[in-house]
């Protein structure tokens, strides 16, 4: 079963911006860029084995995991990412395409696992792109790999 959910954002540029180099966005995890996982959680690995919830229980101890849960709402990065980003692993295979030249629309394409980022995360990404690259007027489109359909992703400004 395919699990690579493709997201495309189409952005306009402000008229007064000079040529912008978008190469720094290539391959970047946009979720991690705008909302980084707390460093303490990055070493926490969630097990898929039902009877053993956390692979690192023995190394850190239950007390430390309980403290992470209190502090961050989750005791490992995977659960934190799902809750804060709306997707399992953030974005990957990020590419930027300038559709023409001289202020023409910019297309940013990336892939997520199973579903797109949450509406809140799309707003954060859009805000970052506006502040950093002066991109505006975003339309987000998602491609469902399960039924091979495409839809506009709803998000409020």
C-alpha positions in Angstrom: 0.0 0.0 0.0 1.4 3.4 -0.9 2.0 5.8 2.0 3.7 8.7 0.3 1.2 11.6 0.4 2.3 14.3 -2.0 1.6 18.0 -1.2 2.1 20.9 -3.6 1.9 24.5 -2.6 1.5 27.2 -5.2 2.6 30.6 -4.1 2.7 34.1 -5.5 5.7 36.4 -5.0 5.6 40.0 -3.9 6.2 42.4 -6.8 9.1 44.2 -5.1 11.3 41.2 -4.3 14.5 40.5 -6.1 15.6 37.2 -7.4 15.5 34.8 -4.4 17.6 31.7 -4.1 15.3 28.8 -3.0 18.1 26.1 -3.1 18.2 26.1 0.8 14.7 24.5 0.8 15.7 21.6 -1.3 15.3 18.4 0.7 14.4 20.2 3.9 11.9 18.8 6.4 9.6 21.9 6.5 7.8 20.7 9.7 11.1 20.3 11.6 12.3 23.7 10.2 9.3 25.7 11.5 8.4 23.5 14.6 11.4 21.5 15.7 11.0 18.4 17.9 12.2 19.1 21.4 15.7 17.8 21.6 15.1 15.6 24.6 12.5 13.7 22.6 14.6 13.1 19.5 16.3 10.1 21.2 13.1 8.5 22.2 12.1 5.7 19.8 8.5 4.4 19.8 8.3 0.7 19.3 5.6 -0.9 17.1 5.6 -3.9 19.4 2.3 -3.7 21.4 3.7 -5.2 24.6 6.8 -2.9 24.7 5.7 0.7 24.3 9.1 2.3 24.3 12.4 0.8 23.2 14.4 2.9 25.5 12.5 2.4 28.8 15.5 0.5 30.2 18.0 3.2 29.3 16.3 6.3 30.5 13.9 4.8 33.1 10.2 5.3 33.5 10.7 8.5 35.6 12.4 10.4 32.8 9.7 9.3 30.3 7.0 10.4 32.7 8.8 13.8 32.9 8.9 14.1 29.1 5.1 13.3 29.0 4.5 16.0 31.6 6.8 18.6 29.9 6.0 18.0 26.2 2.7 16.1 26.3 4.4 13.1 24.8 7.3 10.8 25.8 8.8 10.3 22.4 9.3 12.2 19.1 7.0 10.1 16.9 3.9 10.8 19.0 4.9 14.5 19.4 5.3 14.8 15.6 1.9 13.3 14.9 0.3 15.6 17.4 2.2 18.8 16.5 2.7 18.3 12.8 -0.3 16.2 11.9 2.0 13.7 10.1 4.3 10.9 11.1 7.7 11.9 9.8 7.4 15.6 8.7 8.1 16.4 5.1 10.7 14.9 2.8 11.8 15.1 -0.9 11.1 18.8 -0.8 11.6 20.5 -4.1 11.0 24.1 -5.3 10.1 25.0 -8.8 9.8 28.5 -10.2 7.0 28.1 -12.8 8.3 30.9 -15.0 10.5 33.8 -14.2 10.3 37.4 -13.0 7.9 37.1 -10.1 5.9 34.1 -11.5 4.4 31.6 -9.1 6.5 29.3 -7.1 5.6 25.6 -6.6 6.9 23.8 -3.5 6.4 20.1 -3.5 7.0 17.6 -0.7 6.0 14.2 0.5 4.6 13.1 3.9 3.8 9.7 5.4 0.2 8.7 5.2 -1.4 12.2 5.3 -0.6 15.9 4.8 0.5 18.1 7.6 -2.3 19.5 9.8 -3.9 22.8 8.8 -2.1 24.5 11.7 1.3 23.2 10.4 0.5 24.3 6.8 -0.2 27.8 8.2 3.1 27.8 10.1 5.0 26.7 6.9 3.2 29.3 4.9 4.0 32.0 7.5 7.7 31.0 7.4 7.8 31.1 3.6 6.2 34.5 3.7 8.6 35.9 6.2 11.7 34.3 4.7 11.1 34.3 1.0 8.2 36.8 0.6 5.9 34.1 -0.8 2.2 34.8 -0.5 -1.3 33.6 -1.6 -0.7 29.9 -1.0 -2.9 27.2 -2.4 -2.2 23.7 -1.0 -3.0 20.6 -3.0 -2.8 17.1 -1.7 -2.6 13.8 -3.7 -4.2 10.8 -1.9 -2.1 7.8 -2.9 -4.7 5.3 -1.7 -7.4 6.3 -4.2 -5.3 8.3 -6.6 -7.3 11.5 -6.1 -6.2 15.2 -5.7 -7.9 17.8 -3.5 -7.3 21.3 -2.2 -6.2 21.2 1.4 -8.3 23.4 3.6 -6.5 25.8 6.0 -7.5 29.1 7.5 -5.2 32.1 7.4 
